[in-house]
């Protein structure tokens, strides 16, 4: 049985800079172990991005997205979790 969503996900070119496939980023977001709203400075508009830290076949990922409920997600950063991000949010691997 599938799952349908009306959420529009768009990708910035910068989201591809580290070679992580989009499906891996979406999996990490859907199975996030940590979600930090208002992480860092706003990229577009007045709202700061949301950080997702979650698993993938490439290791633990950090994904930054501009989330505009109810139906807009713009993903602009995807890469393996950096130590600096891990320390900043106090994330410990399980």
C-alpha positions, 0 to 999 in steps of 0.5 A: 500500500502506497502513501500519497502526499500533496506536499510539493518538494523542490530542490535547489541545485546546492542540495546535489553538491555532495552527491546524495540521491534525493530518495536518500534525503527524503528517507532521512527526513521521513525517519529523522532522529532529530528535527530542529526548527529555526536552525540558523539564519533564514535563506528565503523570507523570514523563516529560518530553515528546518534541520533534519538528522536521519539515517540513509544508506550513506550514513547519517545525513543532515538535511536543511529545508525551508518548510512552509506548511501546509504544502511546500518544502524546498530542500537546499542542503544534503550531506553526511552529518558533520561533527560541527552540526552534531555538536551544535544540536547535541546529537548522539548516535544511537 
